[in-house]
Amino acid sequence: MQSDPELEEFATRLFDLARAGETDRLRAYVEAGVPANLRNDRGDTLVMLAAYHGHAETVRALTALGADPGLANDRGQTPLSGAVFKKEPEVIRALLDAGADPDQGTPSAREAAQMFGHEQYLKWFERYPDL
């Protein structure tokens, strides 16, 4: 299958908007029909990129528009485990509120919090034992 350079450039811009936390612009594109769970060549979703770069508002907007907060990338990493790794408490809260499972992924967010000694996050995860 041949790739379309213009489409690839457009997708790259969307992923850049997620990394930069350009919530309103990204929301407009998703509302206009861009898939909320769009993935890049590594399997990272818009939510993953927004979460990893610390943009809780963008995470909230995307999940409100139907993006799955727990979709893992090609390496099995979830947005929640990325947020734990990056020490982003507001993003962690936004993902948990959207239904992200702290035990999903490799490593899971719970495992990452244990590895790095993030006791506060582990306490938050205790509220979600049955996900």
C-alpha positions, 0 to 999 in steps of 0.5 A, spaced: 500 500 500 502 506 497 502 512 503 500 519 501 505 524 503 499 529 504 495 525 509 502 523 513 504 530 514 497 532 516 497 526 521 504 528 524 501 535 525 495 532 529 500 528 533 504 535 534 498 538 537 497 532 542 504 533 544 504 541 545 497 540 548 493 544 543 486 542 546 482 546 542 485 545 535 485 538 536 478 537 539 476 541 533 479 536 528 476 530 532 469 533 532 470 534 525 471 526 524 479 525 525 479 518 529 479 519 537 484 513 537 488 515 531 495 512 532 502 513 529 507 508 527 509 506 534 502 505 536 502 511 540 495 515 540 493 522 541 492 521 548 498 517 549 502 523 547 498 528 550 499 524 557 506 523 556 507 531 555 503 533 561 497 535 558 491 533 562 486 538 559 488 535 552 487 528 555 480 530 558 478 533 552 480 527 548 477 522 552 470 526 553 470 525 545 471 517 545 478 516 546 480 510 549 485 512 555 488 505 556 490 503 549 497 501 549 502 502 544 506 497 540 511 496 546 505 495 551 505 502 554 499 505 556 498 513 557 497 512 565 504 508 565 507 514 561 504 519 566 507 515 572 514 515 569 513 522 567 511 524 574 504 528 571 499 527 577 494 531 573 494 527 567 494 521 572 488 523 575 485 525 568 486 518 566 483 515 572 477 519 571 476 517 564 477 509 566 484 508 565 486 501 568 492 502 573 494 494 572 494 494 564 500 495 560 507 493 560 509 495 565 503 497 568 502 504 571 502 500 578 508 497 577 511 503 574 509 507 581 512 501 585 519 501 581 519 509 582 517 509 589 511 513 587 507 512 594 501 517 592 500 514 586 499 507 589 494 510 594 490 513 588 490 506 584 487 503 591 481 506 589 481 502 583 482 495 585 476 492 580 478 495 574 
